[in-house]
Amino acid sequence: MKPEPPTSQNGNNNVRRRLFQSEENENVHPDLIDLLEESRQRAAEKWNFDFVNEVPLEGDWEWERVPPTPPTD
């Protein structure tokens, strides 16, 4: 008779967790931050809008505030 494989408390087989992050993954976070910042800068130039501070910038687009509409039931 073959022994049963170990299961977790919820019954899942082959439960695995990464307990430690590899050294390669430590460099991913700063790279993602750089990519997000570049994306924000391109969007700000394209739309002349500061998406971080949510304010219009000088440029080709003219932004105006629109009052919110109440939800309909």
N, C-alpha and C positions, 0 to 999 in steps of 0.2 A: 504494500500500500504506500502510495506517494504522499509525503506531508503537504498540507495546505500552505500556500504562500501567505506571508503576513499581510494583514489588511489594517487600515486605519479604523478609528472608532466609527466613522460613517460608512464603512464597508468598501471604500475605494481600494483597489489594488494598485501597486506600483506608485505609491505616494512618494514624491520627491520634492525637496526644497533646496534652493541654493542658500547656503548659510553664509558664504563669504563671496564677495564680489571679486572678479578677476581684475588684474591690473589693467587690462585693455579697456574694461568698462569704465574705469575711473576717468579716462580721457574723453568719454562720450559726452558727459554732461557739459563741460565747457564748450565743446564743439556745437552742441545743440543751442546753447545760449547765443553763441556767435551767429549761427544761422537764423535764429529768431530775430536778433537785432538787425541783421542785414535785411530780412524780410520786412520788418517794421519801417526801416529807412526807405526802402523801395516803395512801399505803400504810401508813406507820407509824401514822397516826391510825386508820385502818380496822382494822388487824390488831394494834395495840399491839405492834409488833415493829420493832426497829431493823435494817433490812436491810443497812446499811453495816457495822455492828459485829457483826451477827448475835447480838443479845441481845434477850430479851423486855423489854417495857416494861409499866408498870402500866396496867391497863385491863380490858375485859370478857372478853378471851380469857385462858385459862390454858394456858401452854405447858409442856411437859415433854420432856426429852431422851429419845430412843428410841435404843437401841443399834443399830449397823449390823448387818444380816444378811449372812452370808457368801454369795457368789455360788454358785449351783447349776450344776453341769456338765451 
